């Protein structure tokens, strides 16, 4: 007997969601900007400069975003400024230790990154440089699937809690 | 459109958290058994849709479907939006756990307005769905802009309007499309 896959409400909803998942996945594979817009911040150590690069998760740079640099536990900013059209901002630190950079796009998106500068940095030694770019898409997709599964898991739990399991006599 | 932690004063965030939890309780009480899977699947769909973003005016905006959530679920949209924001915050660090209340209230306002329009405005349903989608995201954006002004933060109301008007237009068209789809396959959803 031929079964109709779209005979129930849930199947219809799941099929619509499936279409969206495939759509999102296809766009991700083709690296078309699609993912949600958290901000990533990368620190590049280029003695005597520190270069900050900021972008949205999908790769578009965050231009004209305010940048606040702080040193150690001090709450007074060491430097303030804003990113240029390529999402970059540079400053010259004056001492080793823990530094903190906060990037804010003025639309409610804010990201803070901390990094440590060793004394060697001030002797011109190149520090480790993280590649500037959005996080890998593969990890992002795993997070998307994790979120969907968690939401559906909570739904399943709620449904189970509301419907006590009937015990067989 | 999330407000990250630390932008608004902590006192306001805590009051908003308490208010949002109360609204989540009101929206989620007396759930019928068959409502739960539908709400859960829609929350998961909302989670994915909110990851679809596009660049406008040098910034980045995303779809919300709060208007459609409102017209389909009414008050039940509030717990759906809360769960969605909670997992976005936990998994993607979008928004924040302290600001989840203010985000739920602002985005929920779009859903509630949409629910009110759907219930009480007597015009063609397709036109109504466009209005619901349009206002479902524009109203939260305006509320957030207002909060930003009060907190002396951000780029101003005009900037937010210029960014979110095109987004609202897209949401309006998308809501019409989704309404037409569900109205065709499951018209009793809207009775």
Contacts between the chains, C-beta under 8 A, distances in Angstrom:
chain1	res1	chain2	res2	distance
A	6	B	185	7.6
A	9	B	38	6.7
A	9	B	186	6.2
A	10	B	37	5.7
A	10	B	38	7.8
A	10	B	41	6.8
A	12	B	185	5.3
A	12	B	186	6.3
A	13	B	38	6.8
A	13	B	41	4.5
A	13	B	42	7.2
A	13	B	45	7.4
A	14	B	41	6.5
A	16	B	45	7.0
A	16	B	181	7.2
A	17	B	41	6.3
A	17	B	44	6.3
A	17	B	45	4.8
A	17	B	48	7.1
A	20	B	45	6.3
A	20	B	48	5.2
A	20	B	49	6.6
A	21	B	48	6.4
A	24	B	48	5.9
A	24	B	51	6.6
A	24	B	52	6.9
A	33	B	53	7.1
A	33	B	54	7.0
A	33	B	55	6.7
A	34	B	51	7.1
A	34	B	52	5.8
A	34	B	53	6.7
A	35	B	51	5.6
A	35	B	53	6.9
A	36	B	50	6.4
A	36	B	51	4.3
A	36	B	52	8.0
A	36	B	53	5.7
A	36	B	62	5.7
A	36	B	88	7.3
A	36	B	92	6.0
A	36	B	94	5.9
A	37	B	53	4.8
A	37	B	60	3.7
A	37	B	61	7.5
A	37	B	62	6.1
A	37	B	94	7.7
A	38	B	92	5.6
A	38	B	93	5.9
A	38	B	94	5.2
A	56	B	53	7.4
A	56	B	55	7.9
A	56	B	60	4.5
A	57	B	92	7.9
A	58	B	53	6.5
A	58	B	60	7.3
A	60	B	55	5.2
A	60	B	60	6.2
A	63	B	58	5.7
A	64	B	58	6.6
A	104	B	7	7.9
A	105	B	59	6.1
A	106	B	153	7.2
A	106	B	154	4.7
A	106	B	155	4.4
A	106	B	159	7.9
A	107	B	1	7.8
A	107	B	59	5.2
A	107	B	60	7.9
A	107	B	154	6.8
A	107	B	155	7.1
A	107	B	160	7.7
A	107	B	163	7.5
A	108	B	1	6.7
A	108	B	2	5.7
A	108	B	3	4.4
A	108	B	4	5.9
A	108	B	7	6.3
A	108	B	144	6.5
A	108	B	148	7.4
A	108	B	154	7.4
A	109	B	2	7.3
A	109	B	4	6.2
A	109	B	60	7.7
A	110	B	4	4.1
A	110	B	6	6.6
A	110	B	7	6.6
A	143	B	91	5.1
A	143	B	92	6.3
A	144	B	47	7.9
A	144	B	48	6.6
A	144	B	51	6.3
A	146	B	91	6.1
A	147	B	44	7.8
A	147	B	47	5.2
A	147	B	87	4.7
A	147	B	88	7.3
A	147	B	91	4.9
A	147	B	92	7.7
A	148	B	44	4.7
A	148	B	47	6.2
A	148	B	48	6.6
A	150	B	87	5.9
A	150	B	91	7.8
A	151	B	40	6.3
A	151	B	43	5.0
A	151	B	44	4.5
A	151	B	47	5.9
A	151	B	83	6.2
A	151	B	84	7.5
A	151	B	87	6.0
A	152	B	40	5.9
A	152	B	41	7.3
A	152	B	44	5.6
A	154	B	40	7.0
A	154	B	83	6.8
A	155	B	36	6.0
A	155	B	37	6.2
A	155	B	39	7.1
A	155	B	40	2.5
A	155	B	41	7.3
A	155	B	43	7.3
A	155	B	44	7.9
A	156	B	40	7.6
A	158	B	31	7.8
A	158	B	36	5.2
A	158	B	40	7.4
A	159	B	33	7.1
A	159	B	36	4.8
A	159	B	37	6.3
A	159	B	40	7.9
A	162	B	31	7.2
A	162	B	33	5.5
A	162	B	36	6.7
A	163	B	33	6.1
